């Protein structure tokens, strides 16, 4: 089981990433602490062993964060379109009531009668418009909105696919690095230290054929 890194070490890694790459890709309407917590947890899960792996943790976090953003904005798109429709409907009703009131005043003025503004009717209209704005959308209304906004949904899907591809590519690079170059370099370094630390460099081994036997790994994987 993996052991969680020292919190001090994690804070140092987070500070290093901020110094090198600047502010994280978090919008002003988003939660910066949530992004930092996500990055912290990825570092705890994968326990990066060097600078390259630490940078990959940022790529994993950025891709995950941007993918989640697209998911949220798909819902926000429908809610915004629904609210826009409701606001437009409330505006039409208010304009219609104002036009009727203006017409009533003109008729009253032409007849020399005092204009009587129906206060109760106006109050009822305002309450009715407020109710329109807060009325929740039905599934049928969301279905209509989805139909007319498919192009925008497809664009959000493409952005989300790109973001998740960034995350997946970073994870793939991490796996390749640990199984390939990174693992080989660490193994060679650890073996060299274990074999030669404090004892000097051992003389090369000679095979029966007279050739020198090298313990160094080949440049290309076997």
Secondary structure as GFF3:
##gff-version 3
##sequence-region A 1 222
A	DSSP	alpha_helix	7	21	.	.	.	ID=ss1
A	DSSP	alpha_helix	32	46	.	.	.	ID=ss2
A	DSSP	alpha_helix	51	110	.	.	.	ID=ss3
A	DSSP	alpha_helix	119	134	.	.	.	ID=ss4
A	DSSP	alpha_helix	139	148	.	.	.	ID=ss5
A	DSSP	alpha_helix	150	179	.	.	.	ID=ss6
A	DSSP	alpha_helix	181	196	.	.	.	ID=ss7
A	DSSP	beta_strand	205	206	.	.	.	ID=ss8
A	DSSP	beta_strand	212	213	.	.	.	ID=ss9
###
